[in-house]
Amino acid sequence: QVRLVESGGGLVQAGGSLRLSCAASGSIFRINAMGWYRQAPGKQRELVAAITSGGNTNYADSVKGRFTISRDNAKNTVNLQMNSLKPEDTAVYYCNTRAKPTIVAPEYDYWGHGTQVTVSS
């Protein structure tokens, strides 16, 4: 019932910046945590950053100090500001949310289809 749509991916040179956005829509009672994962070819999907409904954040060590995650609870959106990008940041970035679709349903993890981020050297 919950749909996630990512935007903002693209091609950027090393040292540049991109801002990813994700909007949740559909049947939503409450969104708990939202976050961004990424997956490079041949590697497992990894957590990049996450944020709870209360604003607590968590970052992968590799992006601390460079990426900033934020959310707008009223709009059910989450953003990822990526600065000082490196070639190793190249991956498909996926939006994730842990949401309760109805008042009686349990929480469930939902995924977007991903947006490509490519950082050239």
Secondary structure, DSSP 8 states (H G I E B T S, - for coil): -EEEEEE--EEEETT--EEEEEEEEES-SEEEEEEEEEE-TTS--EEEEEE-TT--EEE-GGGTTTEEEEEETTTTEEEEEE-S--GGG-EEEEEEEEEESSTTS--EEEE---EEEEEE-
